[in-house]
Amino acid sequence: MNLETIQYNQDENGLVTLTLDDPQQSANTMRRQFVEDYIAVVDHIEVNKADISGVLITSAKPTFFAGGDLRELIAATPDDAPAFVEFSNRLKRAMRALETLGMPVVAAINGAALGGGLEIALACHYRVAMDNPSTRIGLPEVTLGLLPGGGGVVRTVRLLGVIEALTKVLIQGQQMRVADAKAVGLVDEIAADSDAMLSAGKAWIVANPKATQPWDARGYKMPGGTPTHPMLAANLPAIPATLRAQTKGAHYDAPHHIMSAAVEGASVDINRAFEIETRYFVDLVCHSPQAKNMTQAFFFDLQAINKGGSRPDGFERWSATRVAVLGAGMMGAGIAYQCARSGIDVVLKDVSLEAAEKGKAYSENLVTKAVKRGKLSQDKANAHLNRITPTDSYENLAGCDLVIEAVFESPDLKKQVFADTESVVAADALLCSNTSTLPITDLATGVSRPQDFIGLHFFSPVDKMPLVEIIVGKETSDAALAKAVDLVLQIGKTPIVVNDSRGFFTSRVIGGFVNEAMAMLTEGINPVMIERAGNQAGYPAPPLQLMDELTLTLPAKIMAQNRAGAEAAGVEYVPHPAETVVEQMLAAGRAGRSSGAGFYDYDESGQRQKLWPGLFEMFGIENDRHLQVDDEDLVKDMSERMLFGEAIETVKCFDEGVITSYADANIGSIFGIGFPPWTGGVAQYVDQYPGGTTGFVARCKELSDRYGDRFIAPASLVTKADGGEPFRPPGAG
C-alpha cells in the first residue's frame, strides 16, 4: 500500500505489521493525513481479511504515538464544529471496524503512548509495552482542557469500569510508567526490549486467532456495573464532590465533560457512547476558551520554554558537574537534593558541619520515602546521597564549576559568602544567588566577575515546585544566562527569564493577589468569603492562607522598598490599602505560619486550624456580613480584583522590560505563584477576557471607579485596546 504516515507489511503467514511513521514530524500525531491513512489501511484489511491472520501495530519513532494535532485543535472555531464531528466519527468508525474484524490486533508500544496514542492501543485486543524508564502511558487531555476524542473515554470505561476509569486514568490525566499502566490494566504485558516486544505481540496473535475485545465478548458485564446498578449509583455522586474539593469550587470544563461522557456513555451501547464522547469532545475543542488557554500554556508555551526559548543563541550547551551550595537551610537543602538527583556532585556548605549535615538529612528523608514507595531503588538512593558532601570549610569548594548561594536574605551576608567563595571555586564558575526580592545588580557588586553573576529564584519546596526564575543583572553576560538556562533544564526544572528590578516578576506580581484580599478586610468583608472568592477564581491556595505561608514580613519589606524607591525618584507614593492590614497584623504579633500565628490559628505542631477570630474585631467585620452574599456583582468583583491585580502588574512588567516573553509570563505565573491554570496564565488572561483587550480595559474602568486608581489600565494596554490589538502579539514567544 502507498501510505504517507503508515508502513504496511504482510509476511508469508498473513501477519500484517503496521508501522506508524510520519515523515513530516519527529513524533506521530493524529493529524488529518494520518487519519486518512488509518481509514484507508483498515478498509484494505477488511477487503483482504481472508488472507490476513492478524495485525501488529508499532512505531518507527522513539515514541509510539504522541496524540492529537494540537495546532489544528487550538485553531478550531465554533464554525468548525461540524467538520470536527465528522473527523472524530470517521476515525472512531475505523478503529471500531478494526477491533471487530474477527482477527487479533496487537499494539506493540515501543515508547510513549499518550492521548491518541493510547487510544490507538486501546482499540487493539492486546497491548505489549517495552520496559523503557522514559516511557509514559496515559490520557492526559484533561491537563490541556480537553478530553480523549478517539474513543479513550468509552474504552477505558468498558475496560476498567466508570469509577476506576475516571479516578485512575481520565480525571487527573496521569502519565504512568509502564509498570503502573500494567497494574491499572492499560497494558497487558511488559517486554524487556524491542525484539522481545515484537515477538510477544506476534506470539499472542498466533495463540489467539479469534480475539475479541472484552466488551464484545458474550456475557460481558461492565466492571462495577452500569450507572443504574445500585452500588455504582450510590458511589457516583462522590466523583463530582471529590473534583469540587480538588478544584476548591472553581469550574473546569474538561473534567465536567469527561465525567458526563463517561457516565452517559456507560448507560448506552458502544456506538452511541462514541457519539456522546464526540459531542463533548467537539464542544471543548470548538467552544471552550479554557481548552485554548490551557493548550496554549501547557503545551505550546511550556514546550517553547523547555526548548530554551529565552536562551541566548550562539553558546554551546553546558552542564554543571560540581556545585557549591552555600547555606544548608530548607532552601539550600532542597537545592542540594535537586542537583544531586540530577547527577551533579554537591558540596553543601554551612557555618558548622552539624548544620550542613542537617541539610543533607533533608535529602536522606526524601530518598528514604521514595525507596519505601517503590519509586527509587536502594542503589540509586545511595548514589544520590553519596553525591552530597556536607562541609563547614570553604576549602572543600575547590573545583566547583557552579555556585548557588541560599543564605538569609541579607545583601551584606550574601556579598560576604561570595567574597569568601569566589577565590576557591573554578575561575569560570557560574555564580548564582537564590533570592526572591534582592536586586541582582547590587549583589553582583560583591564579586569580581559580575558578568558571571546571575539570580536563581527557586520556589519552596524545591523538590516539588517546578519553576526557577532566572534574574539577569545589568552586567550579567549572555554566556552566563545561557549557562543558567542550561542548568535549570539540567536539574529538571522549568526556567523563565526576567530582568532585574525590585521584586523581579513573580514576587512583584503575586502582590496583586494577596494585597487585594487584604484590602477586602479593610472594607469589612468576611474573611471566609475572601478565601472562598480566591478558591472560586481557581487559585490553588486561598489568599489569606497563602499570605500566612509567605509571612507578612515579606510584603512589609517590599512595601518599605517601594516607598523608599518612590521617595528616591521624587514620585508621590500611594500606599495600597493592604499596608494597613500588614502593619496591624505585625503589631499584633501575627506574622504568619512561621511565627505560629497569622490570619489563621495554628496548633503547637504548626498545623493550620481556623481563621483567627480576632480578624473580626480588628477590622470591624460583622460575623455574618457577606457570608451568605447574594450580590453576584460583589462576588464577581472579589475574584476579579485578585486576577486583575496580577494581570495589571504583569502589563507594567512588560512595559518596564522586567519580562519580555509572554510564554515566560504565563508559565511563571502558573508554576511559580499559582495563577489559575484555566486562564492559560497571567498574560493570556488579558487576551482571553470577554472582549479581549477592549473588554479587559473596560472592566478595569469599572473596578477603578469602585475600588481605586490601582485598577486603571496601563496606557500601553489602552492603546492596544483602542486599536483592537491583542496584548500578546501574534507569534510572540
Buried (B, 14 or more C-beta within 10 A) or exposed (E): BEBEBBBBEBEEEBBBBBBBBBEEBEBBBBBEBBBBBBBBBBEBBBEEBEEBBBBBBBBEBEBBBBBBBBEBBBEBEEEBBEEBBEBBBBBBBBBBBBBBBEBBBBBBBBBBBBBBBBBBBBBBBBBBBBBBEEBBBBBBBBBBBBBBBBBBBBBBBBBBBBBBBBBBBBBBBBBBBBEBBBEBBBBBBBBEEBEBBBBBBBEBBEEBEEBBBEBBEEEEEBBBBBBEBEEBEEBBEEBBEEBEEEBBEBEBBBBBBBBBBBBBBBEBEBEEBBBBBBBBBBBBBBBBBBBBBBBBBBBBBBEBBBEBBBBBEEBEEBBBEBBBBBBBBBBBBBBBBBBBBBBBBBBBBBEEBEBBBBBBBBBBEBBBEBBEEEEBEEEBBEBBBEBBBBBBEBEBBEBBBBBBBBBEBEBEEBBEBBEEBBEBBBEEBBBBBBBBBBBBBBBBEBBEBBBBBBBBBBBEBBBEBBBBBBBBBEBBBBBBBBBBBBBBBBBEBBBBBBBBBBBBBBBBBBBBBBBBBBBBBBBEBBBBBBBBBBBBBBBBBBBBBBBBBBBBBBBBBBBEBBEEEEEEEEEEEEEBBBBBBBBBBBEEEBBBBBBBBBBBBBEEEEEBEEBBEBBBEBBEBEEEBBBEBEEEEBBBBBBBBBBBBBBBBBBBBBEEEBBBBBBBBBBBBBBBBBBBBBBBBBBBBBBBBEEBBBBBBBBBEEBBEEBEEBBBBBEEBBEBBEEEBBBBEEEEB
